[in-house]
Amino acid sequence: MSGENGPAEGGAQDAPPEQLALIRETVRKAKTPRAKPRTWRGAALARELPVARVLVDKGVLHLDRYFDYAVPEELDAEAQPGVRVRVRFGAGRHRVRDGRREGGGLIDGFLVQRLAESDYAGPLAALAQVVSPERILDEELLGLVRAVADRYAGSVADVLQLAVPPRSARAEKRASPRPLPAPPVPGPESWARYEQGAAFVTALASGGAPRAVWNALPGPQWTEELARAVAATLASGRGALVVLPDGRAVARADAALTALLGEGRHAVLTADAGPEKRYAQWLAVRRGAVRAVVGTRAAMFAPVRDLGLVALWDDGDDSHSEPHAPQPHAREVLLLRAAQDRCAFLLGGWSCTVEAAQLVETGWARPLIAAREEVRAAAALVRTVGDQDLARDEAARAARLPSLAWQAVRDGLRLGPVLVQVPRRGYVPRMACAACRTPARCRHCSGPLEGQEAGAALRCGWCGREEGAWHCPECGAFRLRAQVVGARRTAEELGRAFPAVPVRTSGREHVLDTVSEAPALVVSTPGAEPVAEGGYAAALLLDGWAMLGRPDLRAGEDALRRWLAAAALVRPQSAGGTVVAVAEPTLRPVQALVRWDPVGHAVRELSERAELGFPPVSRMAAVAGPPEAVADFLAAVELPREAEVLGPVPLPVTAAGRPRRAGAPPPGEYWERALVRVPPGRGAALAGALKAAQAARTARGSDTVVWVRIDPPDIG
């Protein structure tokens, strides 16, 4: 070695060399070897409460229970109820060493309870790890999760995945802000437009728990009214939770709350926020730093402290129904929370669902409506165009827009933007025979033929083949007409008719949030309508028969809800606002739109469903799967004595490449579906029987799929 690489003066060059064997022996004598983590073989147990009851993250129904684990002494301080843990699961009965069960794979779970002893007689495996000392799951949230799982015949683990967002270590390390003092009691302001609106806000501010179904007046004031209800609840020292259908509605409610309460008094919980930000907001709510929450469907489980109000806007929107198992609906979850926490409940919207009408009919909630004078002052003028009007206007019938609609567009563009609602996106999604209106089908796969851009050939919506020589198999005609014209085709037609006016589209690919008050044509699909500054001057509701003609129990209710949502964005009649609906004026939903009477429509629907035994008067479940599996399931399940089985009937086969709806079979598979109906008061027994039968199937290791859905929204 060179001199410059030698040992420095005063170093350890004079010390005698040590052998590696002696070093190892010194280490052994210096410290007692620690038990191996995640097995803790030979480790001492906690002196007090050495048993941990754990809810493991296994969504299978036959494992929907708690499992006991031993608590090592080193984990005693951190292993508190509510924390995330990791445990070994699946070890055999005979894999025991030093009094500990070993083996199995590591899975996540929640520590639910600490016990002095276990009711399991055999040896216990030890907790492998405490993932985080943050106490996430308390008794209140666990009780809610268990209630939702029982109602929807699901597992607690599946519901917990919906209720608790994924962990972010960086978010847990950051301290949440200090809670702010209660705000002052707000005035009723625009709530005074409703007959009992001021009394509702006063009851919230005084610590009461009123329950109301709110039929909101048209216009943008609904966000301010929601914010005042939240502020009144916070003023009483309690928390509030508001669930809205989409991110655009959340952004408007967020802006209204910020304007009324300032920054730092509420949290926003949406999936678009990102995992870390969403978990940080959720933790702020869990720690009590924030007492108000506004968010989309996932916020329905938000752990708000001292909950005083749960509110839901537009419960008929499909986005409130969770697509993941066990597919709970936000309305039902909030109803469970209102009963569990004995807090106030507010169900609002421009429309009114049958479920909302039932809450009022049974006396569980009170109606919160405005007088007819207030409704007429806030709503636009609604005019209808039926088949008889189209028959007298041949040119308009060919163009699909009657003269009344053209006149409304022309007059509205002088005052501001005009909204055009089209039921479908795209160009010409569906074609039919011009003579007999028989739907045009593909000769190869019987799929629907769709029109493409102008001058292009027809193309099948299932297999993609082009069709250049179609003729009607019923009457032999060769001419086609648009069965439902899409948004892009409508925008193209209106652009040619009004060349000097800009045309904007809003749909699934590109949804506009707002538009200016300048004159423009805004073509939108239902649910994607942007808000216009100052309101729209006019609105056209096209192809009403397309929404009313759907083979679904909720077709009329859903069509009215979508029409009212668009009409609510139009200026009042006193400011020149006009709505033209192209639909048969004698139909009940159209009459409810003209009179702006969604409550009356919902009450009549409820009475008819009560006579026929349809939901929500009765409780219903859908059992779907391959025919043999459905038959075996129905033969094995012990249904309540009052249960009535309808079917099974075949389900439409899902084409390859097409989007799969909830409850639909996988592409190419033949499934059947049976409906099980029970009278009121027997829903819990039905859910319990179906859950037990499904658990027995999974315990046997059945490889066939059977889907069980409680209260499916699409029963046909």
Secondary structure, DSSP 4 states (H G I P E B T S, - for coil): --GGGSPPTTSSTTSPP--HHHHHHHHHHHSPPPPPTTT-TTPPBPSS--EEEEEES---GGG-S-EEEE-BGGGTTT--TT-EEEEEE---TT-EETTEE--SEEEEEEEEEEESS-S--S--PBEEEEEES-----HHHHHHHHHHHHHTT--HHHHHHHHSPPP-HHHHHSPPPPPPPPPPPPP-GGGGGBTTHHHHHHHHHTT---EEEEEPPSSTTHHHHHHHHHHHHHHTT-EEEEE-SSHHHHHHHHHHHHHHH-TTSEEEE-GGG-HHHHHHHHHHHHTTS--EEEESGGGGG---TTEEEEEEE-TTSGGGB-SSTT--BHHHHHHHHHHHHT-EEEEEESS--HHHHHHHHTTSSEEE-B-HHHHHHHSPEEEEE-HHHHHT-HHHHHHT--HHHHHHHHHHHTTS-EEEE-SB-SSB-EEEETTT-PBPB-TTT-PBEEB-STTPPEEETTT--EESS---TTT----EEEEE-BHHHHHHHHHHHSTTS-EEEESSSS---EE-SSS-EEEE-TT-PPEETT-BSEEEE--HHHHHTSSSTTHHHHHHHHHHHHHTTBPPGGGT-EEEEES-TTSHHHHHHHHT-HHHHHHHHHHHHHHHT-TTTSEEEEEEE-HHHHHHHHHH----TT-EEEEEEEPPPPPTTSPPPTTPPPTT---EEEEEEE-TT-HHHHHHHHHHHHHHHHHTT--S--EEEES-S---
